[in-house]
Amino acid sequence: MNTPMTDADIAAGTTPMLFSDPQVRAQFTYIGQDETTCLNYDQLLAANGNNANNAEQDVRNCMKLNAAPTGFFNGGVVKMSQTGTYHFMNTRNNNFSNRTQKGSITVVDVPKTLPKYGVALIVIGAAIVGVAAAGAGGFVYAKKNPYSGIANVYRKMPGPLGRI
């Protein structure tokens, strides 16, 4: 299958797993393919008269994502709870040297790696950016709609903002 770890690896706990929940792991492994129709490589060869090219293209070859319902997969947002570095790849595009898609995800425990003042600075910075974005958005809206209520508010301000 398209799982780099065997069930024995998972049971032994020798390798950290990115997705400890079996349902989430299956969701990201099969990406919408019906896993009950997937064959392993030996079964694919047997079903295709030992023709490797046909086995590669067989719709039951879930390792190459041949039965994926679409070329796009939205896994949604998944909370990572296990720290570590995890590697992943796209088995479909790995056949073609100019289209390999490989990556790594590093999960860290932010409260342990970032001091409290660092979290506070991030929150304050995000608030300042949010207020500035809202002000800029209001200014642009007021410029485009000079008779709006927000334009009246900006006109009452001193300085360059009051020249809408």
Number of C-alpha atoms within 10 A of each C-alpha: 17 17 12 11 12 10 10 9 13 13 9 9 10 9 10 15 17 20 17 13 10 9 10 13 15 16 14 16 18 20 21 15 21 13 15 7 11 21 19 14 17 11 14 22 18 12 15 16 10 13 12 14 10 15 22 18 16 20 18 24 23 27 20 21 26 18 21 16 12 11 8 8 11 7 10 6 6 8 7 15 12 15 14 14 13 13 11 12 14 16 16 15 15 14 11 10 8 8 11 14 14 12 10 10 13 12 14 14 12 9 10 8 9 10 10 11 9 12 13 11 11 12 12 12 12 12 12 12 12 12 12 12 12 12 13 12 12 16 18 13 14 20 16 12 13 14 10 12 11 15 22 14 15 21 17 12 12 9 9 9 13 13 12 18
